[in-house]
């Protein structure tokens, strides 16, 4: 299966939020996990819901107040950018795909121009780790730790992007389809 064949299959899905399973996904730290994600979701809605979560949080320390303030500003800035220019219309080094039948963008899938690698993005609903990865130890400032704690409470924290290739994912399942990750378009010919 090539990138274009996989995108064609994804274009045939219903345009509303759809569950998609990534089986055997290997990240850059060697962790292997099965993911269930919501595909075809609105990033702007996630930002709006995340801002609502932050608005309802009552910080108790000056660090928490600053973390809330900075996250709120960041989410508002992202929301303004997303409203002004949707993800699919940005000139950001990715090619976004259009459904030829409807003329609408296919949300949740894009091609990285420089590497010719397909990416799928969406909201992680569940993750089951099959093989632990090796993550580096990171020292964080108190403010960063406070922001991380707040961010974890927000829906936008579960928004992820996945590289789709035979080295990264074993199989993709969606709406009764079981799809293999694409080989590059040149290899598939």
Protein Blocks (a to p, Z undefined) as FASTA:
>chain_A
ZZklmmmmmmmpcfbdcddddehiacfkopacdddddehiafklmmmmmmmmmmmpccfb
fklmmmmmmmmmmmmmmmmmmmmmgfklpcehiacdddfknopacehiacdfklopacdd
dddfbdcdfbdcddddddddfklmmmmmmmmmpmklmpccddddfklpmbdceehiacdd
dddfklmZZ
